[in-house]
């Protein structure tokens, strides 16, 4: 009995040490890379799929908004997607590409902000409107930024192509949505909207 009592503190210490090892090691060793940081840096089909889905689903949600609000919505989509890659050097080119578009949209929205329209809230996000007459110009600027981002992705090292091609395809879907703003029917609607907007201000 006395032998057990003497050995007990050592046994308890070993038990507590085993409990703390996973915590010190950063949790589950097989957890991979997730939002807000990386438990395991490197190329991952899970990360690539998550980024591509975040982009595609975000673009789809933004397309339900009026054009004046879509660009700030797109900006936040690019920001969320870029945040998934921060801290993972294997995706450095992809991060650069997404931030390029995000920064272009951020500058365009701030420069063309429409004080006559109120921000629009959707869930936890708030979108700032741009002036209706600025939509064609901002559309072209965003499209050009996306094309530059695609070049960055498609010129990446060969071992990253399979991952980056999927992200580039998601960006292209945004470009297709943007081009719909410049179709003849859309331009006519923009003109009517701008005219009505100007009359309200007058």
Contact map, one row per residue, 1 for C-alpha under 8 A:
1111100000000000000000000000000000000000000000000000000000000000000000000000000000000000000000000000000000000000000000000000000000000000000000000000000000000000000000000000000000000000000000000000000000
1111110000000000000000000000000000000000000000000000000000000000000000000000000000000000000000000000000000000000000000000000000000000000000000000000000000000000000000000000000000000000000000000000000000
1111111000000000000000000000000000000000000000000000000000000000000000000000000000000000000000000000000000000000000000000000000000000000000000000000000000000000000000000000000000000000000000000000000000
1111111100000000000000000000000000000000000000000000000000000000000000000000000000000000000000000000000000000000000000000000000000000000000000000000000000000000000000000000000000000000000000000000000000
1111111110000000000000000000000000000000000000000000000000000000000000000000000000000000000000000000000000000000000000000000000000000000000000000000000000000000000000000000000000000000000000000000000000
0111111110000000000000000000000000000000000000000000000000000000000000000000000000000000000000000000000000000000000000000000000000000000000000000000000000000000000000000000000000000000000000000000000000
0011111111100000000000000000000000000000000000000000000000000000000000000000000000000000000000000000000000000000000000000000000000000000000000000000000000000000000000000000000000000000000000000000000000
0001111111110000000000000000000000000000000000000000000000000000000000000000000000000000000000000000000000000000000000000000000000000000000000000000000000000000000000000000000000000000000000000000000000
0000111111111000000000000000000000000000000000000000000000000000000000000000000000000000000000000000000000000000000000000000000000000000000000000000000000000000000000000000000000000000000000000000000000
0000001111111100000000000000000000000000000000000000000000000000000000000000000000000000000000000000000000000000000000000000000000000000000000000000000000000000000000000000000000000000000000000000000000
0000001111111110000000000000000000000000000000000000000000000000000000000000000000000000000000000000000000000000000000000000000000000000000000000000000000000000000000000000000000000000000000000000000000
0000000111111111000000000000000000000000000000000000000000000000000000000000000000000000000000000000000000000000000000000000000000000000000000000000000000000000000000000000000000000000000000000000000000
0000000011111111100000000000000000000000000000000000000000000000000000000000000000000000000000000000000000000000000000000000000000000000000000000000000000000000000000000000000000000000000000000000000000
0000000001111111110000000000000000000000000000000000000000000000000000000000000000000000000000000000000000000000000000000000000000000000000000000000000000000000000000000000000000000000000000000000000000
0000000000111111111000000000000000000000000000000000000000000000000000000000000000000000000000000000000000000000000000000000000000000000000000000000000000000000000000000000000000000000000000000000000000
0000000000011111111100000000000000000000000000000000000000000000000000000000000000000000000000000000000000000000000000000000000000000000000000000000000000000000000000000000000000000000000000000000000000
0000000000001111111110000000000000000000000000000000000000000000000000000000000000000000000000000000000000000000000000000000000000000000000000000000000000000000000000000000000000000000000000000000000000
0000000000000111111111000000000000000000000000000000000000000000000000000000000000000000000000000000000000000000000000000000000000000000000000000000000000000000000000000000000000000000000000000000000000
0000000000000011111111100000000000000000000000000000000000000000000000000000000000000000000000000000000000000000000000000000000000000000000000000000000000000000000000000000000000000000000000000000000000
0000000000000001111111110000000000000000000000000000000000000000000000000000000000000000000000000000000000000000000000000000000000000000000000000000000000000000000000000000000000000000000000000000000000
0000000000000000111111111000000000000000000000000000000000000000000000000000000000000000000000000000000000000000000000000000000000000000000000000000000000000000000000000000000000000000000000000000000000
0000000000000000011111111111100000000000000000000000000000000000000000000000000000000000000000000000000000000000000000000000000000000000000000000000000000000000000000000000000000000000000000000000000000
0000000000000000001111111110000000000000000000000000000000000000000000000000000000000000000000000000000000000000000000000000000000000000000000000000000000000000000000000000000000000000000000000000000000
0000000000000000000111111110000000000000000000000000000000000000000000000000000000000000000000000000000000000000000000000000000000000000000000000000000000000000000000000000000000000000000000000000000000
0000000000000000000011111110100000000000000000000000000000000000000000000000000000000000000000000000000000000000000000000000000000000000000000000000000000000000000000000000000000000000000000000000000000
0000000000000000000001111111100000000010000000000000000000000000000000000000000000000000000000000000000000000000000000000000000000000000000000000000000000000000000000000000000000000000000000000000000000
0000000000000000000001111111101000000000000000000000000000000000000000000000000000000000000000000000000000000000000000000000000000000000000000000000000000000000000000000000000000000000000000000000000000
0000000000000000000001000111111000000000000000000000000000000000000000000000000000000000000000000000000000000000000000000000000000000000000000000000000000000000000000000000000000000000000000000000000000
0000000000000000000001001111111100000010000000000000000000000000000000000000000000000000000000000000000000000000000000000000000000000000000000000000000000000000000000000000000000000000000000000000000000
0000000000000000000000000001111100000000000000000000000000000000000000000000000000000000000000000000000000000000000000000000000000000000000000000000000000000000000000000000000000000000000000000000000000
0000000000000000000000000011111111000011000000000000000000000000000000000000000000000000000000000000000000000000000000000000000000000000000000000000000000000000000000000000000000000000000000000000000000
0000000000000000000000000000111111000111100000000000000000000000000000000000000000000000000000000000000000000000000000000000000000000000000000000000000000000000000000000000000000000000000000000000000000
0000000000000000000000000000001111101111100100100000000000000000000000000000000000000000000000000000000000000000000000000000000000000000000000000000000000000000000000000000000000000000000000000000000000
0000000000000000000000000000001111111110000000100000000000000000000000000000000000010000000000000000000000000000000000000000000000000000000000000000000000000000000000000000000000000000000000000000000000
0000000000000000000000000000000011111100000000000000000000000000000000000000000000111000000000000000000000000000000000000000000000000000000000000000000000000000000000000000000000000000000000000000000000
0000000000000000000000000000000001111100000000000000000000000000000000000000000000110100000000000000000000000000000000000000000000000000000000000000000000000000000000000000000000000000000000000000000000
0000000000000000000000000000000011111110000000000000000000000000000000000000000000011111000000000000000000000000000000000000000000000000000000000000000000000000000000000000000000000000000000000000000000
0000000000000000000000000000000111111111100000000000000000000000000000000000000000000011000000000000000000000000000000000000000000000000000000000000000000000000000000000000000000000000000000000000000000
0000000000000000000000000100101111001111100000000000000000000000000000000000000000000000000000000000000000000000000000000000000000000000000000000000000000000000000000000000000000000000000000000000000000
0000000000000000000000000000001110000111110000000000000000000000000000000000000000000000000000000000000000000000000000000000000000000000000000000000000000000000000000000000000000000000000000000000000000
0000000000000000000000000000000110000111111000000000000000000000000000000000000000000011110000000000000000000000000000000000000000000000000000000000000000000000000000000000000000000000000000000000000000
0000000000000000000000000000000000000001111100000000000000000000000000000000000000000001111000000000000000000000000000000000000000000000000000000000000000000000000000000000000000000000000000000000000000
0000000000000000000000000000000000000000111110110000000000000000000000000000000000000000011000000000000000000000000000000000000000000000000000000000000000000001001000000000000000000000000000000000000000
0000000000000000000000000000000010000000011111110000000000000000000000000000000000000000000000000000000000000000000000000000000000000000000000000000000000000000000000000000000000000000000000000000000000
0000000000000000000000000000000000000000001111111000000000000000000000000000000000000000000000000000000000000000000000000000000000000000000000000000000000000000001000000000000000000000000000000000000000
0000000000000000000000000000000000000000000111111100000000000000000000000000000000000000000000000000000000000000000000000000000000000000000000000000000000000000000000000000000000000000000000000000000000
0000000000000000000000000000000011000000001111111110000000000000000000000000000000010000000000000000000000000000000000000000000000000000000000000000000000000000000000000000000000000000000000000000000000
0000000000000000000000000000000000000000001111111111000000000000000000000000000000000000000000000000000000000000000000000000000000000000000000000000000000000000001101100000000000000000000000000000000000
0000000000000000000000000000000000000000000011111111100000000000000000000000000000000000000000000000000000000000000000000000000000000000000000000000000000000000000001000000000000000000000000000000000000
0000000000000000000000000000000000000000000001111111110000000000000000000000000000000000000000000000000000000000000000000000000000000000000000000000000000000000000000000000000000000000000000000000000000
0000000000000000000000000000000000000000000000111111111000000000000000000000000010010000000000000000000000000000000000000000000000000000000000000000000000000000000000100000000000000000000000000000000000
0000000000000000000000000000000000000000000000011111111100000000000000000000000000000000000000000000000000000000000000000000000000000000000000000000000000000000000001100100000000000000000000000000000000
0000000000000000000000000000000000000000000000001111111111000000000000000000000000000000000000000000000000000000000000000000000000000000000000000000000000000000000000000100000000000000000000000000000000
0000000000000000000000000000000000000000000000000111111111000000000000000000100110000000000000000000000000000000000000000000000000000000000000000000000000000000000000000000000000000000000000000000000000
0000000000000000000000000000000000000000000000000011111111100000000000000000110010000000000000000000000000000000000000000000000000000000000000000000000000000000000000000110000000000000000000000000000000
0000000000000000000000000000000000000000000000000001111111110000000000000000000000000000000000000000000000000000000000000000000000000000000000000000000000000000000000000110110000000000000000000000000000
0000000000000000000000000000000000000000000000000000111111111000000000000000000000000000000000000000000000000000000000000000000000000000000000000000000000000000000000000000000000000000000000000000000000
0000000000000000000000000000000000000000000000000000111111111100000000000100100000000000000000000000000000000000000000000000000000000000000000000000000000000000000000000000000000000000000000000000000000
0000000000000000000000000000000000000000000000000000001111111110000000000100100000000000000000000000000000000000000000000000000000000000000000000000000000000000000000000000010000000000000000000000000000
0000000000000000000000000000000000000000000000000000000111111111000000000000000000000000000000000000000000000000000000000000000000000000000000000000000000000000000000000000000000000000000000000000000000
0000000000000000000000000000000000000000000000000000000011111111100000000000000000000000000000000000000000000000000000000000000000000000000000000000000000000000000000000000000000000000000000000000000000
0000000000000000000000000000000000000000000000000000000001111111100001001100000000000000000000000000000000000000000000000000000000000000000000000000000000000000000000000000000000000000000000000000000000
0000000000000000000000000000000000000000000000000000000000111111111001000000000000000000000000000000000000000000000000000000000000000000000000000000000000000000000000000000000010000000000000000000000000
0000000000000000000000000000000000000000000000000000000000011111110000000000000000000000000000000000000000000000000000000000000000000000000000000000000000000000000000000000000000000000000000000000000000
0000000000000000000000000000000000000000000000000000000000001111111111000000000000000000000000000000000000000000000000000000000000000000000000000000000000000000000000000000000000000000000000000000000000
0000000000000000000000000000000000000000000000000000000000000011111111000000000000000000000000000000000000000000000000000000000000000000000000000000000000000000000000000000000000000000000000000000000000
0000000000000000000000000000000000000000000000000000000000000010111111100000000000000000000000000000000000000000000000000000000000010010000000000000000000000000000000000000000000001000000000000000000000
0000000000000000000000000000000000000000000000000000000000000000111111100000000000000000000000000000000000000000000000000000000011110010000000000000000000000000000000000000000000000000000000000000000000
0000000000000000000000000000000000000000000000000000000000000000111111111000000000000000000000000000000000000000000000010000001111000000000000000000000000000000000000000000000000000000000000000000000000
0000000000000000000000000000000000000000000000000000000000000110111111111100000000000000000000000000000000000000000000000000001010000000000000000000000000000000000000000000000000000000000000000000000000
0000000000000000000000000000000000000000000000000000000000000000001111111110000000000000000000000000000010001000000000000000000001000000000000000000000000000000000000000000000000000000000000000000000000
0000000000000000000000000000000000000000000000000000000000000000000011111111000000000000000000000000000011001000000000000000001110000000000000000000000000000000000000000000000000000000000000000000000000
0000000000000000000000000000000000000000000000000000000000000100000011111111100000000000000000000000000000000000000000000000001000000000000000000000000000000000000000000000000000000000000000000000000000
0000000000000000000000000000000000000000000000000000000001100100000001111111110000000000000000000000010010000000000000000000000000000000000000000000000000000000000000000000000000000000000000000000000000
0000000000000000000000000000000000000000000000000000000000000000000000111111111000000000000000000000111011000000000000000000000000000000000000000000000000000000000000000000000000000000000000000000000000
0000000000000000000000000000000000000000000000000000000000000000000000011111111100000000000000000000010000000000000000000000000000000000000000000000000000000000000000000000000000000000000000000000000000
0000000000000000000000000000000000000000000000000000011001100000000000001111111110000000000000000000000000000000000000000000000000000000000000000000000000000000000000000000000000000000000000000000000000
0000000000000000000000000000000000000000000000000000001000000000000000000111111111000000000000000110110000000000000000000000000000000000000000000000000000000000000000000000000000000000000000000000000000
0000000000000000000000000000000000000000000000000000000000000000000000000011111111100000000000000110010000000000000000000000000000000000000000000000000000000000000000000000000000000000000000000000000000
0000000000000000000000000000000000000000000000000000010000000000000000000001111111110000000000000000000000000000000000000000000000000000000000000000000000000000000000000000000000000000000000000000000000
0000000000000000000000000000000000000000000000000010011000000000000000000000111111111000000000000100000000000000000000000000000000000000000000000000000000000000000000000000000000000000000000000000000000
0000000000000000000000000000000000000000000000000000000000000000000000000000011111111100000000100110000000000000000000000000000000000000000000000000000000000000000000000000000000000000000000000000000000
0000000000000000000000000000000000110000000000000000000000000000000000000000001111111100000000000000000000000000000000000000000000000000000000000000000000000000000000000000000000000000000000000000000000
0000000000000000000000000000000001111000000000100010000000000000000000000000000111111100000000000000000000000000000000000000000000000000000000000000000000000000000000000000000000000000000000000000000000
0000000000000000000000000000000000101000000000000000000000000000000000000000000011111111001101100000000000000000000000000000000000000000000000000000000000000000000000000000000000000000000000000000000000
0000000000000000000000000000000000011000000000000000000000000000000000000000000001111111100000100000000000000000000000000000000000000000000000000000000000000000000000000000000000000000000000000000000000
0000000000000000000000000000000000001100100000000000000000000000000000000000000000001111100000000000000000000000000000000000000000000000000000000000000000000000000000000000000000000000000000000000000000
0000000000000000000000000000000000001100110000000000000000000000000000000000000000001111111100000000000000000000000000000000000000000000000000000000000000000000000000000000000000000000000000000000000000
0000000000000000000000000000000000000000110000000000000000000000000000000000000000000111111100000000000000000000000000000000000000000000000000000000000000000000000000000000000000000000000000000000000000
0000000000000000000000000000000000000000111000000000000000000000000000000000000000000001111100000000000000000000000000000000000000000000000000000000000000000000000000000000000000000000000000000000000000
0000000000000000000000000000000000000000011000000000000000000000000000000000000000001001111111100000000000000000000000000000000000000000000000000000000000000000000000000000000000000000000000000000000000
0000000000000000000000000000000000000000000000000000000000000000000000000000000000001001111111110000000000000000000000000000000000000000000000000000000000000000000000000000000000000000000000000000000000
0000000000000000000000000000000000000000000000000000000000000000000000000000000000000000001111111000000000000000000000000000000000000000000000000000000110010000000000000000000000000000000000000000000000
0000000000000000000000000000000000000000000000000000000000000000000000000000000000001000001111111100000000000000000000000000000000000000000000000000000110000000000100100000000000000000000000000000000000
0000000000000000000000000000000000000000000000000000000000000000000000000000000001001100001111111110000000000000000000000000000000000000000000000000000000000000000000000000000000000000000000000000000000
0000000000000000000000000000000000000000000000000000000000000000000000000000000000000000000111111111000000000000000000000000000000000000000000000000100000000000000000000000000000000000000000000000000000
0000000000000000000000000000000000000000000000000000000000000000000000000000000000000000000011111111100000000000000000000000000000000000000000000001110110000000000000000000000000000000000000000000000000
0000000000000000000000000000000000000000000000000000000000000000000000000000011011000000000001111111110000000000000000000000000000000000000000000000100000000000000000000000000000000000000000000000000000
0000000000000000000000000000000000000000000000000000000000000000000000000000011001000000000000111111111000000000000000000000000000000000000000000000000000000000000000000000000000000000000000000000000000
0000000000000000000000000000000000000000000000000000000000000000000000000000000000000000000000011111111100000000000000000000000000000000000000001000100000000000000000000000000000000000000000000000000000
0000000000000000000000000000000000000000000000000000000000000000000000000010010000000000000000001111111110000000000000000000000000000000000001001100100000000000000000000000000000000000000000000000000000
0000000000000000000000000000000000000000000000000000000000000000000000000111011000000000000000000111111111000000000000000000000000000000000000000000000000000000000000000000000000000000000000000000000000
0000000000000000000000000000000000000000000000000000000000000000000000000010000000000000000000000011111111100000000000000000000000000000000000000000000000000000000000000000000000000000000000000000000000
0000000000000000000000000000000000000000000000000000000000000000000000000000000000000000000000000001111111110000000000000000000000000000000011001000000000000000000000000000000000000000000000000000000000
0000000000000000000000000000000000000000000000000000000000000000000000110110000000000000000000000000111111111000000000000000000000000000010001000000000000000000000000000000000000000000000000000000000000
0000000000000000000000000000000000000000000000000000000000000000000000010010000000000000000000000000011111111100000000000000000000000000000000000000000000000000000000000000000000000000000000000000000000
0000000000000000000000000000000000000000000000000000000000000000000000000000000000000000000000000000001111111110000000000000000000000000000000000000000000000000000000000000000000000000000000000000000000
0000000000000000000000000000000000000000000000000000000000000000000000000000000000000000000000000000000111111111000000000000000000000000010000000000000000000000000000000000000000000000000000000000000000
0000000000000000000000000000000000000000000000000000000000000000000000110000000000000000000000000000000011111111100000000000000111000000000000000000000000000000000000000000000000000000000000000000000000
0000000000000000000000000000000000000000000000000000000000000000000000000000000000000000000000000000000001111111100000000000000000000000000000000000000000000000000000000000000000000000000000000000000000
0000000000000000000000000000000000000000000000000000000000000000000000000000000000000000000000000000000000111111100000000000000000000000000000000000000000000000000000000000000000000000000000000000000000
0000000000000000000000000000000000000000000000000000000000000000000000000000000000000000000000000000000000011111110000000000000001100100000000000000000000000000000000000000000000000000000000000000000000
0000000000000000000000000000000000000000000000000000000000000000000000000000000000000000000000000000000000001111111000000000000111100000000000000000000000000000000000000000000000000000000000000000000000
0000000000000000000000000000000000000000000000000000000000000000000000000000000000000000000000000000000000000001111110000000000011100000000000000000000000000000000000000000000000000000000000000000000000
0000000000000000000000000000000000000000000000000000000000000000000000000000000000000000000000000000000000000000111111000000000000000000000000000000000000000000000000000000000000000000000000000000000000
0000000000000000000000000000000000000000000000000000000000000000000000000000000000000000000000000000000000000000011111000000000000000000000000000000000000000000000000000000000000000000000000000000000000
0000000000000000000000000000000000000000000000000000000000000000000000000000000000000000000000000000000000000000011111100000000010000000000000000000000000000000000000000000000000000000000000000000000000
0000000000000000000000000000000000000000000000000000000000000000000000000000000000000000000000000000000000000000001111110000000110000000000000000000000000000000000000000000000000000000000000000000000000
0000000000000000000000000000000000000000000000000000000000000000000000000000000000000000000000000000000000000000000011111000011110000000000000000000000000000000000000000000000000000000000000000000000000
0000000000000000000000000000000000000000000000000000000000000000000010000000000000000000000000000000000000000000000001111100011110000000000000000000000000000000000000000000000000000000000000000000000000
0000000000000000000000000000000000000000000000000000000000000000000000000000000000000000000000000000000000000000000000111111111000000000000000000000000000000000000000000000000000000000000000000000000000
0000000000000000000000000000000000000000000000000000000000000000000000000000000000000000000000000000000000000000000000011111111000000000000000000000000000000000000000000000000000000000000000000000000000
0000000000000000000000000000000000000000000000000000000000000000000000000000000000000000000000000000000000000000000000001111100000000000000000000000000000000000000000000000000000000000000000000000000000
0000000000000000000000000000000000000000000000000000000000000000000000000000000000000000000000000000000000000000000000001111110000000000000000000000000000000000000000000000000000000000000000000000000000
0000000000000000000000000000000000000000000000000000000000000000000000000000000000000000000000000000000000000000000000001111111000000000000000000000000000000000000000000000000000000000000000000000000000
0000000000000000000000000000000000000000000000000000000000000000000000000000000000000000000000000000000000000000000000111101111100000000000000000000000000000000000000000000000000000000000000000000000000
0000000000000000000000000000000000000000000000000000000000000000000011011000000000000000000000000000000000000000000000111100111110000000000000000000000000000000000000000000000000000000000000000000000000
0000000000000000000000000000000000000000000000000000000000000000000010010000000000000000000000000000000000001000100001110000011111000000000000000000000000000000000000000000000000000000000000000000000000
0000000000000000000000000000000000000000000000000000000000000000000111010000000000000000000000000000000000001000110011110000001111100000000000000000000000000000000000000000000000000000000000000000000000
0000000000000000000000000000000000000000000000000000000000000000000110100000000000000000000000000000000000001001110000000000000111110110000000000000000000000000000000000000000000000000000000000000000000
0000000000000000000000000000000000000000000000000000000000000000000100000000000000000000000000000000000000000001110000000000000011111110000000000000000000000000000000000000000000000000000000000000000000
0000000000000000000000000000000000000000000000000000000000000000001100000000000000000000000000000000000000000000000000000000000001111110000000000000000000000000000000000000000000000000000001001100000000
0000000000000000000000000000000000000000000000000000000000000000000000000000000000000000000000000000000000000000000000000000000000111111000000000000000000000000000000000000000000000000000001100100000000
0000000000000000000000000000000000000000000000000000000000000000000000000000000000000000000000000000000000000001000000000000000001111111110000000000000000000000000000000000000000000000000000000000000000
0000000000000000000000000000000000000000000000000000000000000000001100000000000000000000000000000000000000000000000000000000000001111111111000000000000000000000000000000000000000000000000000000000000000
0000000000000000000000000000000000000000000000000000000000000000000000000000000000000000000000000000000000000000000000000000000000001111111100000000000000000000000000000000000000001100000000000000000000
0000000000000000000000000000000000000000000000000000000000000000000000000000000000000000000000000000000000000000000000000000000000000111111110000000000000000000000000000000000000000000000000000000000000
0000000000000000000000000000000000000000000000000000000000000000000000000000000000000000000000000000000010010000000000000000000000000111111111000000000000000000000000000000000000000000000000000000000000
0000000000000000000000000000000000000000000000000000000000000000000000000000000000000000000000000000000000000000000000000000000000000011111111100000000000000000000000000000000001101000000000000000000000
0000000000000000000000000000000000000000000000000000000000000000000000000000000000000000000000000000000000000000000000000000000000000001111111110000000000000000000000000000000000000000000000000000000000
0000000000000000000000000000000000000000000000000000000000000000000000000000000000000000000000000000000100000000000000000000000000000000111111111000000000000000000000000000000000000000000000000000000000
0000000000000000000000000000000000000000000000000000000000000000000000000000000000000000000000000000100110000000000000000000000000000000011111111100000000000000000000000000000000000000000000000000000000
0000000000000000000000000000000000000000000000000000000000000000000000000000000000000000000000000000000000000000000000000000000000000000001111111110000000000000000000000000001001000000000000000000000000
0000000000000000000000000000000000000000000000000000000000000000000000000000000000000000000000000000000000000000000000000000000000000000000111111111000000000000000000000000000000000000000000000000000000
0000000000000000000000000000000000000000000000000000000000000000000000000000000000000000000000000001100100000000000000000000000000000000000011111111100000000000000000000000000000000000000000000000000000
0000000000000000000000000000000000000000000000000000000000000000000000000000000000000000000000000000100000000000000000000000000000000000000001111111110000000000000000000011001000000000000000000000000000
0000000000000000000000000000000000000000000000000000000000000000000000000000000000000000000000000000000000000000000000000000000000000000000000111111111000000000000000000000000000000000000000000000000000
0000000000000000000000000000000000000000000000000000000000000000000000000000000000000000000000001000000000000000000000000000000000000000000000011111111100000000000000000000000000000000000000000000000000
0000000000000000000000000000000000000000000000000000000000000000000000000000000000000000000000011101100000000000000000000000000000000000000000001111111110000000000000010000000000000000000000000000000000
0000000000000000000000000000000000000000000000000000000000000000000000000000000000000000000000001000000000000000000000000000000000000000000000000111111111000000000000010010000000000000000000000000000000
0000000000000000000000000000000000000000000000000000000000000000000000000000000000000000000000000000000000000000000000000000000000000000000000000011111111100000000000000000000000000000000000000000000000
0000000000000000000000000000000000000000000000000000000000000000000000000000000000000000000011001000000000000000000000000000000000000000000000000001111111110000000000000000000000000000000000000000000000
0000000000000000000000000000000000000000000000000000000000000000000000000000000000000000000011001000000000000000000000000000000000000000000000000000111111110000100110110000000000000000000000000000000000
0000000000000000000000000000000000000000000000000000000000000000000000000000000000000000000000000000000000000000000000000000000000000000000000000000011111110000100110010000000000000000000000000000000000
0000000000000000000000000000000000000000000000000000000000000000000000000000000000000000000000000000000000000000000000000000000000000000000000000000001111111000000000000000000000000000000000000000000000
0000000000000000000000000000000000000000000000000000000000000000000000000000000000000000000010000000000000000000000000000000000000000000000000000000000111111101100100000000000000000000000000000000000000
0000000000000000000000000000000000000000000000000000000000000000000000000000000000000000000000000000000000000000000000000000000000000000000000000000000000111111100000000000000000000000000000000000000000
0000000000000000000000000000000000000000000000000000000000000000000000000000000000000000000000000000000000000000000000000000000000000000000000000000000000011111100000000000000000000000000000000000000000
0000000000000000000000000000000000000000000000000000000000000000000000000000000000000000000000000000000000000000000000000000000000000000000000000000000000001111110000000000000000000000000000000000000000
0000000000000000000000000000000000000000001000000000000000000000000000000000000000000000000000000000000000000000000000000000000000000000000000000000000000011111111100000000000000000000000000000000000000
0000000000000000000000000000000000000000000000000000000000000000000000000000000000000000000000000000000000000000000000000000000000000000000000000000000011011111111110000000000000000000000000000000000000
0000000000000000000000000000000000000000000000000000000000000000000000000000000000000000000000000000000000000000000000000000000000000000000000000000000000000011111111000000000000000000000000000000000000
0000000000000000000000000000000000000000001010010000000000000000000000000000000000000000000000000000000000000000000000000000000000000000000000000000000000000001111111100000000000000000000000000000000000
0000000000000000000000000000000000000000000000010000000000000000000000000000000000000000000001000000000000000000000000000000000000000000000000000000000011010001111111110000000000000000000000000000000000
0000000000000000000000000000000000000000000000000000000000000000000000000000000000000000000000000000000000000000000000000000000000000000000000000000000011000000111111111000000000000000000000000000000000
0000000000000000000000000000000000000000000000011001000000000000000000000000000000000000000000000000000000000000000000000000000000000000000000000000000000000000011111111100000000000000000000000000000000
0000000000000000000000000000000000000000000000010011000000000000000000000000000000000000000001000000000000000000000000000000000000000000000000000000000010000000001111111110000000000000000000000000000000
0000000000000000000000000000000000000000000000000000000000000000000000000000000000000000000000000000000000000000000000000000000000000000000000000000110011000000000111111111000000000000000000000000000000
0000000000000000000000000000000000000000000000000000000000000000000000000000000000000000000000000000000000000000000000000000000000000000000000000000000000000000000011111111100000000000000000000000000000
0000000000000000000000000000000000000000000000000001101100000000000000000000000000000000000000000000000000000000000000000000000000000000000000000000000000000000000001111111110000000000000000000000000000
0000000000000000000000000000000000000000000000000000001100000000000000000000000000000000000000000000000000000000000000000000000000000000000000000100010000000000000000111111111000000000000000000000000000
0000000000000000000000000000000000000000000000000000000000000000000000000000000000000000000000000000000000000000000000000000000000000000000000000100000000000000000000011111111100000000000000000000000000
0000000000000000000000000000000000000000000000000000000100000000000000000000000000000000000000000000000000000000000000000000000000000000000000000000000000000000000000001111111110000000000000000000000000
0000000000000000000000000000000000000000000000000000000100100000000000000000000000000000000000000000000000000000000000000000000000000000000000000000000000000000000000000111111111000000000000000000000000
0000000000000000000000000000000000000000000000000000000000000000000000000000000000000000000000000000000000000000000000000000000000000000000000100100000000000000000000000011111111100000000000000000000000
0000000000000000000000000000000000000000000000000000000000000000000000000000000000000000000000000000000000000000000000000000000000000000000000000000000000000000000000000001111111110000000000000000000000
0000000000000000000000000000000000000000000000000000000000000010000000000000000000000000000000000000000000000000000000000000000000000000000000000000000000000000000000000000111111111000000000000000000000
0000000000000000000000000000000000000000000000000000000000000000000000000000000000000000000000000000000000000000000000000000000000000000001000100000000000000000000000000000011111111100000000000000000000
0000000000000000000000000000000000000000000000000000000000000000000000000000000000000000000000000000000000000000000000000000000000000000001000000000000000000000000000000000001111111110000000000000000000
0000000000000000000000000000000000000000000000000000000000000000000000000000000000000000000000000000000000000000000000000000000000000000000000000000000000000000000000000000000111111110010000000000000000
0000000000000000000000000000000000000000000000000000000000000000001000000000000000000000000000000000000000000000000000000000000000000001001000000000000000000000000000000000000011111110011000000000000000
0000000000000000000000000000000000000000000000000000000000000000000000000000000000000000000000000000000000000000000000000000000000000001000000000000000000000000000000000000000001111111011000000000000000
0000000000000000000000000000000000000000000000000000000000000000000000000000000000000000000000000000000000000000000000000000000000000000000000000000000000000000000000000000000000111111111000000000000000
0000000000000000000000000000000000000000000000000000000000000000000000000000000000000000000000000000000000000000000000000000000000000000000000000000000000000000000000000000000000000111111100000000000000
0000000000000000000000000000000000000000000000000000000000000000000000000000000000000000000000000000000000000000000000000000000000000000000000000000000000000000000000000000000000000011111110000000000000
0000000000000000000000000000000000000000000000000000000000000000000000000000000000000000000000000000000000000000000000000000000000000000000000000000000000000000000000000000000000011111111111000000000000
0000000000000000000000000000000000000000000000000000000000000000000000000000000000000000000000000000000000000000000000000000000000000000000000000000000000000000000000000000000000001111111111100000000000
0000000000000000000000000000000000000000000000000000000000000000000000000000000000000000000000000000000000000000000000000000000000000000000000000000000000000000000000000000000000000001111111110000000000
0000000000000000000000000000000000000000000000000000000000000000000000000000000000000000000000000000000000000000000000000000000000000000000000000000000000000000000000000000000000000000111111111000000000
0000000000000000000000000000000000000000000000000000000000000000000000000000000000000000000000000000000000000000000000000000000000011000000000000000000000000000000000000000000000000000011111111100000000
0000000000000000000000000000000000000000000000000000000000000000000000000000000000000000000000000000000000000000000000000000000000001000000000000000000000000000000000000000000000000000001111111110000000
0000000000000000000000000000000000000000000000000000000000000000000000000000000000000000000000000000000000000000000000000000000000000000000000000000000000000000000000000000000000000000000111111111000000
0000000000000000000000000000000000000000000000000000000000000000000000000000000000000000000000000000000000000000000000000000000000010000000000000000000000000000000000000000000000000000000011111111100000
0000000000000000000000000000000000000000000000000000000000000000000000000000000000000000000000000000000000000000000000000000000000011000000000000000000000000000000000000000000000000000000001111111110000
0000000000000000000000000000000000000000000000000000000000000000000000000000000000000000000000000000000000000000000000000000000000000000000000000000000000000000000000000000000000000000000000111111111000
0000000000000000000000000000000000000000000000000000000000000000000000000000000000000000000000000000000000000000000000000000000000000000000000000000000000000000000000000000000000000000000000011111111100
0000000000000000000000000000000000000000000000000000000000000000000000000000000000000000000000000000000000000000000000000000000000000000000000000000000000000000000000000000000000000000000000001111111110
0000000000000000000000000000000000000000000000000000000000000000000000000000000000000000000000000000000000000000000000000000000000000000000000000000000000000000000000000000000000000000000000000111111111
0000000000000000000000000000000000000000000000000000000000000000000000000000000000000000000000000000000000000000000000000000000000000000000000000000000000000000000000000000000000000000000000000011111111
0000000000000000000000000000000000000000000000000000000000000000000000000000000000000000000000000000000000000000000000000000000000000000000000000000000000000000000000000000000000000000000000000001111111
0000000000000000000000000000000000000000000000000000000000000000000000000000000000000000000000000000000000000000000000000000000000000000000000000000000000000000000000000000000000000000000000000000111111
0000000000000000000000000000000000000000000000000000000000000000000000000000000000000000000000000000000000000000000000000000000000000000000000000000000000000000000000000000000000000000000000000000011111
